[in-house]
Amino acid sequence: MRIWEWDTTLTEPIEVEYQFEAGEEEITYYPDGSGQPSSSPQVSLIRFIYKGQDITELIWEFVNHNMIDDLEDEITEFEESGGGVDWEDFWDKQ
């Protein structure tokens, strides 16, 4: 689970809990001649917190879907540029 601070016109940012899937690159061929198309990255918004209160239902009810799409695009761009790399994923755990 990752956290994004969504800056709005409120006095404090809204914390957004989300999951990010980077997607898959296209594989043009396997040794048997088959292939696999690419898949695009995907952001799943899980929960919205403001001043310690869960406001997820309010967000889904009252926020314009275009704003949610813009938020997902902003997070995706951040993640694709390497901003959300979890270095522990690269450490050898023995």
VENSUL-V522584 format. One record per residue. RES is the residue in one letter. SS is DSSP state (H for helix, E for strand, L for the rest). PHI is phi in whole degrees, -180 to 180 (* if undefined). D_LAST is the distance of its C-alpha to the last C-alpha in Angstrom with 2 decimals. Layout:
res-><RES & RES>
ss-><SS & SS>
phi-><PHI & PHI>
d_last-><D_LAST & D_LAST>
//
This chain:
res-><M & R & I & W & E & W & D & T & T & L & T & E & P & I & E & V & E & Y & Q & F & E & A & G & E & E & E & I & T & Y & Y & P & D & G & S & G & Q & P & S & S & S & P & Q & V & S & L & I & R & F & I & Y & K & G & Q & D & I & T & E & L & I & W & E & F & V & N & H & N & M & I & D & D & L & E & D & E & I & T & E & F & E & E & S & G & G & G & V & D & W & E & D & F & W & D & K & Q>
ss-><L & E & E & E & E & E & L & L & L & L & L & L & L & E & E & E & E & E & E & E & E & L & L & E & L & L & E & L & L & L & L & L & L & L & L & E & L & L & E & L & L & E & E & E & E & E & E & E & E & E & L & L & E & E & L & H & H & H & H & H & H & H & L & L & H & H & H & H & H & H & H & H & H & H & H & H & H & H & H & H & L & L & L & L & L & L & H & H & H & H & L & L & L & L>
phi-><* & -119 & -120 & -123 & -93 & -88 & -78 & -126 & -83 & -77 & -69 & -129 & -69 & -90 & -82 & -115 & -88 & -150 & -121 & -126 & -115 & -71 & 88 & -119 & -77 & -68 & -111 & -76 & -163 & -101 & -56 & -84 & 95 & -84 & -150 & -145 & -72 & -75 & -125 & -82 & -65 & -140 & -110 & -113 & -81 & -100 & -152 & -119 & -124 & -131 & 51 & 81 & -106 & -76 & -117 & -56 & -63 & -64 & -61 & -64 & -79 & -112 & -89 & -59 & -62 & -65 & -67 & -65 & -61 & -63 & -62 & -61 & -64 & -63 & -66 & -60 & -61 & -61 & -66 & -68 & -86 & 90 & -67 & -108 & -68 & -97 & -62 & -63 & -63 & -99 & -84 & -78 & -103 & -116>
d_last-><23.01 & 24.42 & 27.49 & 30.49 & 33.41 & 36.49 & 39.38 & 42.61 & 45.99 & 44.84 & 44.38 & 40.59 & 38.24 & 37.11 & 33.37 & 32.34 & 29.20 & 28.30 & 25.91 & 25.89 & 25.53 & 25.91 & 27.80 & 27.74 & 29.43 & 32.27 & 31.74 & 35.17 & 34.73 & 32.57 & 33.63 & 35.80 & 37.72 & 36.47 & 34.88 & 33.37 & 34.82 & 32.87 & 32.11 & 32.62 & 30.23 & 30.66 & 30.51 & 30.78 & 32.30 & 31.22 & 32.95 & 35.26 & 35.44 & 38.33 & 38.73 & 36.33 & 38.26 & 37.13 & 39.74 & 38.26 & 41.34 & 43.67 & 41.93 & 42.09 & 45.70 & 47.17 & 45.28 & 46.61 & 44.41 & 44.90 & 43.23 & 40.21 & 40.12 & 40.34 & 37.45 & 35.26 & 36.35 & 35.57 & 32.00 & 31.52 & 32.88 & 30.58 & 27.45 & 28.65 & 29.23 & 25.58 & 26.40 & 23.94 & 20.76 & 17.70 & 15.67 & 12.48 & 12.80 & 12.42 & 9.42 & 6.27 & 3.76 & 0.00>
//
